[in-house]
Amino acid sequence: MLHTDRKWSAKPLAFLAIIGVVALLAACTDATLPLSSDGLSSPLRPEKTTSKGGDLDTLAAAHKADPANAAAALAYAKALKIAGAKTDAIAVLETAARAKPNDRQLTLERGLLALELGDTANAETLLRTAHDPKAPDWRLHSALGVALASRGKQSEAQVQFAKALALAPDHPSVLNNLALSYALDGKTAEAEKLLRKAAAAKDATEANRVQQNLALVLGLSGKFSESRVVAEAALPAAKAGQNLTYLQNLAEARAAAAATAPGSKEAAADLPQPVYRLGAQ
C-alpha cells in the first residue's frame, strides 16, 4: 500500500512493484527482465539437459575444445540460457569475446543477456557497440530502448523504439515497449493508443501481456472501471482487483504529492518501473 503523507516512499515501492503488482507488465525474449539485483544471482546449472538449443554436454565439449570459436560459444550460450543458467551463458560469451572483441554477434548477445540479468548500464554499452548502421537489427534497437527506459532515459528510449518499429512495423513487442516508456513519461494517452494497436495485432504470445499492460495504463489514466474490465479478461478476478486497488492508491498518492509540491514532476517520475518485452529472437 502507498502512503499519502508528504514524504511517501514512492521509489522503494516502485521497485517492490516490479515483483508484485507490476510483475504483470511483461517478459523479455524468453524470460523476465527484473529491474533489480535479484536477477544477478547465478542459477543452479542442471547436470544434463537437452533443450531446443541442443545437448549441453555436447555443446560444452565443443566450446571447451575451442573457447574462441564464436559459433560454438553462441550455440552453447543459447542452450545455457534456455536451461536457465544465464550467468554461465554470459561467461561463455565473454570468453569468446576476449579472443574476438570485434564480433558484433557476440557483443549483441552479451548485451541482451546483460539486460535480462538487470545489468542495464553494461547492456547499453554493449548494445551500442554491437550496432551496425549497415545492418540494423530491430532487436538491438528494442533492447537498447529497454535499457534506456529502465534507467529513466525515456526520450532516448523512445527514439530507439521508433527505430525498431521502422525495421519491424507494428511489431507488438515494440509497440508494448514504446507504450510503457510513454506511460513512464506521463504520456498515458499515447501509451493507451499504442497498446490498443498492439492488442489488435492478435499475436497469441503477446495478447495477454498487452491486455495486462493496457489495464495498467487505463488505471494510471484514472479509467478504473474500464481498467477492471480489461484486467479481468487477462487475469484472475482476485489479482485484477488487487491491481486496481494498487492503481487507485497510486493515483491518490500522486495527487497528494502534486498538491504538496505544485508543478513538481516527482509523482510522474516515480511510476513503477516495468519489465519489458523484446520479442522472439
N, C-alpha and C positions, 0 to 999 in steps of 0.2 A: 504494500500500500504506500502511496506517496503522501508526504506531509504537505500541508498548505501553509506552514508558517513562513516567515520571511527568508529563512535560510534552509529551505527544503533541499535535501541532498539528491538532486537530480542526476548528477553524473554517476555516483555509485549505483543508484537504482537503474540507470540506463544500462550499465554493464550487467547487472543482475538480470535485466530483462532479456538479455541475449539467450540465457539458458532457461528462462521462464517463459513469460508471455510471448516475447518476440522471437522465441525459437521457432514460432510458426512461420517466420518470414520466408525462408528458402534454404537451398542447399547449394553446394558447389558442384563441380564437374561430376564426381561420383560420391561426394561426401560433403558434410557441412563445413562452413568456414567460420568457426567461432572467433570473434574479435577479442580474444582474451588469451592469457598464457596457458589456459587449460589444454589447448591443443598442442603444446610443445612437448609434453611428456611422450617418451618412446613407448609405443605399444609392444606387447609381447609378440615375438616373432614365432609363427607356427612352425612346428618341427618339419612338417612336409605338407605342401598344399598344391593342388592342381587347380588352376583357375583359367579364366579367359586369356590371361597373359602368358600361360604356359606353365610347365612343371618347374617349381622353384629350384629343385636340386639341379636340374639340367641347366637352367639359366644361370644359376650361381656358379656352376662349374665353367661355363663359357666365359663369364665375366672374370672369374679368378684366373683363367688361362691367359686373358689379355685385358687387364683392367683399363687400358687406354682405348679400347675398341668402343666407339660411340654407339654403334648399333646394338652391341651386346649389353652395354650399360643401360641403354634406353629400354630394351626388352626386359631386362631383369628388374629395373626400377618400376616399370609398369606392373609387373607381376607382384612385386612387394607392396605397391600401393593398393592393388586390388585385395591383397591379403590383409591390409590394414597396417602394414609396417611402413608408414610414411617417412619416419625419420631415417630408417635404414635405406629407403629408396633415395632420399636426397643425398645421403652419404655416398651411395654408389655413383650418382650423377656427379658429385663433386670430385670424386676420384678420377673419373674420366675427364672432367673439365680441366683438371690440373695439367693433363697431357695435351688437351685440345681447348685452350681458353677461348678461341675464336669460333667454336662450333655453336652456331645460333640455336640449333635444335636443343642441344644440351642446356644452353642458357635459358631458353624458353621453358623447358620442363622443370628446371630448378626454380624458376620464378613462379610457376604455377603451384609447385609443391610448397614453396615457402609461403605462398598466400594461403594455402589450405592449412598450414601449420600456424597461421596467425602472425607470421613474421612479415608484416606489411611493408616496412621500410626496406628490407632486403629484397622483397618481391618487386617493389617499384624499381629499384636499381637494376635488378636482373632483367625485368621485362623491357625496360628502356634500352638496355644493352642488346637484347635479342631482336629488337625491331629492325626490320629490313625494309626500307622505303620501296625497294624494287619488288618485294614480295610481301605485301601487307597481309596480316593474318587477323581476322576478326576476333579470334580467341584471345590473342595478345592484347588487342585494344580493350576488349571487355574486361579481361583480367586486370589490366593496368587501371582501368576505371574503378574496379572494385578496390584495388589497393589505395587509390587516391581517396575514394569516397570513405573508406574505412578510417582514413586519417583526417577526415574532416575537410578535405580539399574538394568541395563539391563542384565548383566551377570547372576545375581541371578535369575532374572525373566525367562531367557531362560532355566535355569535348571528346574524350576517349570513347565514350559510349556512342556518340554521334558518328565517330569514325567506324566503329564496329557495325553500326546499323547501315552505313553506306556500303559496307562489304557484304553484309548479311541482312538485307532489308526485311524489316518486320519480324526479325528473329525474336520469339517470345522471351528467351532468356535475357537478351539485351534490352528489350522493352521493359522487362521487370527490373533490371539493374538501374536503368535510367530513371524509372519511376521512383524507385527507392531513394535515389540521390536527390531527385526533386523533392520528395517528401521530407528528407532531412534538411533540405534547403528552405523549407517552409512553403514550397510551391505545391500544395496539395491538389489544387485543381488540375495542374499539368500531370501530376502523378496519377490521379484518378483516370484521366483520359487515356494515358498510355497503358494502364493496367486493364482497362476495358478493351483496348485494342489487342493486348496480349491474350486476354481471355477469349476473344473472338477467333484467335488463331486455331483453337481447338487442338492444341498439342496435348495429347493424353498425359505425357510425362510432366507437363508444366501446369495443367489446368488447376489442380488442387492448390498448389502453392500460389498461383496467381490469384485465385479466389481469396485465399487467406490474406494475401497482401492487400488486395482491394478492400477487404473488410477492415483492415488496419487503417488504410488511408481514409476510408469513409468515416471511421471513428475519429481520426485526427481532425477531420473537417467538421466534426460535430453532427454528422448524419448518423446518429446512433441507431435509429430504427432500421435503416437500410443496411447498416453495418452488421446488425444482428442477423438479418435475413441471409445475407451473403455468407457470414461466418458459419451459420448453422448448416448451410449446404455443403460446407467443406470440412467441418469439424463436429465432434460430438457436442451435443447441446450444452453440456456442463462446461466444457472447455470454451465454447463460444461465449457463454455467459461470463466466465472468468475474464476473458479477454476484453469484453465490452466494459465490465466494471473497471478494469485497469485503465482503459482508454478514457472513461469518464473521469476517473480520478486524476489522470494525467492532464486532461483538459482543465479541470478545476485548479490544479497546481500551477499550470502555465498561466492561467488567468490571474491567479493570486500573485505570481511573480511579476507579471506585467503591471499589475496595479501598484505594486510597491516600488517598481522601477520603470516608469513610463518611458517608452522608446527603446528600452533595452532589448537586445537580440538574444539574451541569455536563455529565455524559455525555448525559443526555436532551436537554438544550438544544442540544447540538452535533450533532444528527442532520443529515444532508444536507438542505439547503433545496431543495424541489422546484419544478418549474414546474407550473402548474395548468391546468385546463380550464374555459373559460367556457361552452361550448356554442354552438349555432347562434344567429346573430343574427336 
